[in-house]
Amino acid sequence: MKKILRKTITIPESLYKQAKIHAAYCNESFSAYVVNILESKIRKRKKMKIDPMKTLGRLSLGIKKLPTRSEIYDEYLKKKLGL
């Protein structure tokens, strides 16, 4: 049996309404409809055989250099002392 998780997502209201209408048209619950859509998208990706090495560097936080612990603490002290 599959483990079912309950998660919260944020989507535009118009997209939500369209999805609800499509789910009703397919005689499915909204949850089942979303699961089917996600599974079909993931299956398509698996067929494409994405090379994991090509995805390196695509996702980033926009941070070029992470500050050291002492730099973070120094910045904190400066803010606290009003310097």
Secondary structure, 3 states (H helix, E strand, C coil): CCCCCCCCCCCCHHHHHHHHHHHHHCCCCHHHHHHHHHHHHHHHHHHHCCCHHHHCCCCCCCCCCCCCHHHHHHHHHHHHHCC
